[in-house]
Amino acid sequence: MSQVYNWHLGRKMDYPFEAAYPKRQFAFVFNINRCIACQTCTMACKSTWTFSKGQEHMWWANVETKPYGGYPQFWDMKILKLLEEADPDGQRWTDKPAGNSKAPYGRFDGQTIFEARKMLKPGSSRVLGYLPTDEEWNFPNIYEDNPVGKKGVPNQFDQTGVELPVHKTWFFYLARICNHCTYPACLAACPRKAIYKRPEDGIVLIDQKECRGYRKCVEACPYKKAMYRGNTRVTEKCIACYPRVEGKDPESGGQPMETRCMAACIGQMRMQGLVKMSQDGIWAEDRHNPLYYLVHVAKVALPLYPQLGTQPNGYYIPPRWVPRDYLRQMFGPGVDGAIERYAYPDRELLAVLQLFRRSNLIIFRYEIKEGPKIYEGTLRGHKITLYNDTVIAYGQNGKEIFRTTVEEPIYVRSAQHANSI
Amino acid sequence: MIEKGETGLPVRYDPLLIEEAVFLALRGHPDAKRYHQKRDRLYEISDPEERERSFQNLHQAWFSRLGLASQIEKAVAERHQLNSTVKTCVIARATSKKEEGAELFVNPDEGLSGKERRNVRILICPESFLESPPLLLTFLRHELQHITDMLDPGFGYNPALPAVEGGPTYDRLLQNRYCVLWDATIDGRMVRRGWAPESIRAERLNDFAQAFPMLGDETGQLFGRFFDQEPHTHAKLIAFARDPRTALAGSPEGPHPGGRCSLCRFPTYVFEPNPECLPAEVISQICQDFPQWRSDHGLCEQCADLYKGRTQFENAQFPF
């Protein structure tokens, strides 16, 4: 097995293929603090790609309530448990998060799903994983408002479901799509090499003509975003709305456009882009690309379960109110710093956060024009100063897409308006 | 697709169930490669109907080859009665363990013969084929015993449970209790035939104790009447489920713990101890509202208090 560099882990790791990186990489940032689980993204995806016979159980985009929800049910608990069994008490991070873009979260010394495969039988297996049951696939969001299970019975909710919603504790909504990983587990596991990563944008696709329904990818993907379709007997997955990303959508005017799930987001918590890649697999410095800024400069957006080892390209601004231990398990050791910076944003971060969902075109670069000071005060002991800066977004062709300000504009209607008081 | 059981009863399998069971059974199996080689070739067939047929045939062949049908065939073959009373037995895919079970479907078309009208459907999860064969066989035997009971005139099954005083909550209670009793009689018979382990008795007793908490110390002894004895009838099970005490005593008359107050109709364990000793005015008050009431009908303490209080109020001397 070859060795590849995984910057999420801050070290090299086993992977069945030699490293090869696209020119640009499809990536996204979701701000969990703003998600209201309206499921508009879920339905936008469903109504575009998975509305046909045999796809009833497929939700390429989904939003689940954490910690007790999951689609398929218990997906993250199950894979974390398998890893823990493979490497008891060894799934640990060492070193502290640093400014180094080759190891921004420190170093993970445990085993990834590629390294823990050794516990599998037969020995030829390439990835540690499991195949969810029909029951786990068939009921997205079941019991999510009813988290009370039986005491001492793990991985099972109350079977009768007669309790009214009891949120005894914290929760948050986790929106998920395929992470179009840099080291995809689905690709690694496919016995027919039917899965490939596009060299132009890193989108991971399944060649429907090559797939023969072995379901090795379904078993291997730790995020469970490859889904088997019974009536065609092939596996399908999120295609990152690639016609839109290619600028083929008539609405896009030939410019790269964000996916359907991003564009539909009511809570304006999603931003998607195409980041430049270096030949060593690290993101090439692109200081004024908003995704590069959020992930590598402000470091407020973190990968989902980086310890799994696939180097996912979905990043999340973690929720402020959730216990840190849980978040550290989910997003790695960068959580504390990310929440600190997000809760008390500096001038640039505040401006960049205004870029979310002002346009459906992909933003390649932003620029900030400084504005006047509009507020000064303290928040939980921190000094806060707000400036009404203007942030300008540019597309792939270098043309301005839009400009917006930190302070939300207020429009006052004329007094003669029919509904005026 | 249709497959004949040993009894001659046609057993039809859901192709989706067969395919999934074969797929799961072959994971890590030495023959998996050979199966995939054959399956891979079928993707090349361009005609969708022919391709679908070929997939089904392949999975059917492997289903038999892997011996996955053996427990079903055995369980069906044991039920000779089904051959003369049921048209087909369909084995279909359950989406969850909770859904697994057998159902008897009866076509309402009275122009058909009794046998032609009846079909059995058994829902099973594909994963169940991978569990231990004895466990699957026990499950199938249990479910088919339900069907056999339904078809047995001596049992006298009636799909509509009688209406219960007290509303939908009591309907559900009756249904649950009836299920517990029926399961107990079935598993008792299975243990005696050596079809189920002795340990199942404790499970059914636990269900019984939960369904009839009012039986107290007598629970074990009363459970034995269902688990250890036969035959049973639908009517007797219903009678016990509705009112265990009455069913046992054989006399529905008179107040008894857990029975209903003859005035307010609520179940009670606390009856007025000596209703015949109530003051004449109180009895008169009751009879005004319930002309048919007699003291041997009894009444609960709450109703007695109500009428005592009403009498006192009417006799009270108020200064204004």
Boltz contact constraints between the chains, C-beta under 6 A:
constraints:
  - contact:
      token1: [A, 134]
      token2: [B, 95]
      max_distance: 6.0
  - contact:
      token1: [A, 135]
      token2: [B, 96]
      max_distance: 6.0
  - contact:
      token1: [A, 138]
      token2: [B, 95]
      max_distance: 6.0
  - contact:
      token1: [A, 212]
      token2: [B, 40]
      max_distance: 6.0
  - contact:
      token1: [A, 212]
      token2: [B, 43]
      max_distance: 6.0
